[in-house]
Amino acid sequence: MMTPDLDKSIVEHAYARWAPIYDAICGPVMLKGRRAAAAEARSLGGKILEVGVGTGLSFDDYDHTTEITGIDLCEPMLEKARAKMATGRYPWVKGVQVMDAHRMAFPDATFDCVVAQFVITLVANPEQVLSECHRVVKPGGRIILVNHLYSEVGVAAAVERWTAQRTRGLGLRPEFPFARLQAWAQSNKDAILVERRKIAPFGIYTLVCFERTPAPLAA
Ligand SMILES: C[S@@+](CC[C@H](N)C(=O)[O-])C[C@H]1O[C@@H](n2cnc3c(N)ncnc32)[C@H](O)[C@@H]1O
């Protein structure tokens, strides 16, 4: 049995509490997943939107070939990201701002790539967020997600279901199925699922990549 999607205010409050300790705890634990997603985005280069950028832990994973814009629901998380920007070490980060991924203020086809690391399972309406990401990415551009996804069978699945009931207030959701991401792509004629890959060494995190169908060549 899957738990319902998380409520926006639960997530906002949970991450306001996470902000002071987030880098110390989630920095090392999620490092491999975060790096894998950023490396994929960096290989495309150009204008990259980080949805749920949080404290800006990924800033180190980009370089001058990219221009990073970050959005997040939670101001205390963004304050940490702004402190990193103020060091001057990340000239490729153009800016971060409070914005809900369900309703982004960017025009259509603004970015070459949209990255969401450890975000899609937490949002109130994952399909709506995917559609927003799809809207703001250029034709031929990609949406790159990384997350822990539901194991679906065996002991791991049982543990995830048990944990799910107890960690909602922390803004965590360990039992979100891949099938939901796949179904979104299947229901959108311009979205192609191009990659689903477990991240080494333990395969705890999965990288999922969608492409927006390239615009047809002019005759
Ligand atoms: C687990 S943290 C991941 C942060 C960062 N991507 C990382 O890898 O360290 C999830 C982030 O998503 C943000 N978030 C959750 N729902 C959101 C929404 N609807 N719009 C924008 N950000 C959201 C949270 O505030 C939080 O900062």
Ligand as a Chemical Component Dictionary entry (heavy atoms), coordinates in Angstrom:
data_LIG
# 
_chem_comp.id                   LIG 
_chem_comp.type                 NON-POLYMER 
_chem_comp.pdbx_formal_charge   0 
_chem_comp.three_letter_code    LIG 
# 
loop_
_chem_comp_atom.comp_id 
_chem_comp_atom.atom_id 
_chem_comp_atom.alt_atom_id 
_chem_comp_atom.type_symbol 
_chem_comp_atom.charge 
_chem_comp_atom.model_Cartn_x 
_chem_comp_atom.model_Cartn_y 
_chem_comp_atom.model_Cartn_z 
_chem_comp_atom.pdbx_ordinal 
LIG C1  C1  C 0  15.935 16.172 -0.120 1  
LIG S1  S1  S 1  16.092 17.881 -0.466 2  
LIG C2  C2  C 0  17.213 17.817 -1.887 3  
LIG C3  C3  C 0  18.018 19.082 -2.027 4  
LIG C4  C4  C 0  19.090 19.037 -3.108 5  
LIG N1  N1  N 0  18.504 18.781 -4.422 6  
LIG C5  C5  C 0  20.153 18.004 -2.793 7  
LIG O1  O1  O 0  20.336 17.068 -3.577 8  
LIG O2  O2  O -1 20.804 18.145 -1.763 9  
LIG C6  C6  C 0  14.568 18.261 -1.263 10 
LIG C7  C7  C 0  14.411 19.737 -1.564 11 
LIG O3  O3  O 0  13.261 19.898 -2.411 12 
LIG C8  C8  C 0  12.585 21.064 -2.006 13 
LIG N2  N2  N 0  11.192 20.993 -2.481 14 
LIG C9  C9  C 0  10.223 20.150 -2.068 15 
LIG N3  N3  N 0  9.062  20.405 -2.710 16 
LIG C10 C10 C 0  9.317  21.426 -3.561 17 
LIG C11 C11 C 0  8.529  22.153 -4.494 18 
LIG N4  N4  N 0  7.237  21.875 -4.688 19 
LIG N5  N5  N 0  9.107  23.153 -5.201 20 
LIG C12 C12 C 0  10.424 23.461 -5.029 21 
LIG N6  N6  N 0  11.215 22.806 -4.143 22 
LIG C13 C13 C 0  10.683 21.809 -3.429 23 
LIG C14 C14 C 0  12.731 21.032 -0.480 24 
LIG O4  O4  O 0  12.459 22.298 0.101  25 
LIG C15 C15 C 0  14.169 20.582 -0.323 26 
LIG O5  O5  O 0  15.071 21.649 -0.302 27 
# 
loop_
_chem_comp_bond.comp_id 
_chem_comp_bond.atom_id_1 
_chem_comp_bond.atom_id_2 
_chem_comp_bond.value_order 
_chem_comp_bond.pdbx_ordinal 
LIG C1  S1  SING 1  
LIG S1  C2  SING 2  
LIG S1  C6  SING 3  
LIG C2  C3  SING 4  
LIG C3  C4  SING 5  
LIG C4  N1  SING 6  
LIG C4  C5  SING 7  
LIG C5  O1  DOUB 8  
LIG C5  O2  SING 9  
LIG C6  C7  SING 10 
LIG C7  O3  SING 11 
LIG C7  C15 SING 12 
LIG O3  C8  SING 13 
LIG C8  N2  SING 14 
LIG C8  C14 SING 15 
LIG N2  C9  SING 16 
LIG N2  C13 SING 17 
LIG C9  N3  DOUB 18 
LIG N3  C10 SING 19 
LIG C10 C11 SING 20 
LIG C10 C13 DOUB 21 
LIG C11 N4  SING 22 
LIG C11 N5  DOUB 23 
LIG N5  C12 SING 24 
LIG C12 N6  DOUB 25 
LIG N6  C13 SING 26 
LIG C14 O4  SING 27 
LIG C14 C15 SING 28 
LIG C15 O5  SING 29 
# 
